[in-house]
Amino acid sequence: MSAYETSTLRALARANAPLTLENERALIARARTGEARARDELVRGHMRLVIATVRKLRRNADEDLIAEGVLGLLEALDRFDPSYDVRL
């Protein structure tokens, strides 16, 4: 992985702060109504998790794996049941 790619991933992870519990719950409620912006914010809020997971799986973070991680986040959002009182 080039230095540019590494710095881009770091910038992407740092640009999106982790979500607070209250903020996450509010975004999930908005996303359940079909609001695309809320889904985007949820994905951006969990990008650190995706990038960290990809780095654990492979020494070099791969764009394809990050894209798959984002798709996994979207699938998790569709299946998530907030009645269990756990975080996404």
Number of C-alpha atoms within 10 A of each C-alpha: 9 8 8 9 14 13 11 12 18 13 11 15 20 12 13 16 13 17 15 11 12 9 12 18 18 13 19 23 14 15 19 15 9 11 13 12 12 19 20 13 17 24 21 21 18 19 24 20 16 21 22 14 15 20 15 11 11 11 9 13 19 15 13 10 17 19 12 14 20 18 13 14 21 16 11 12 17 13 10 15 13 12 6 7 8 10 11 16
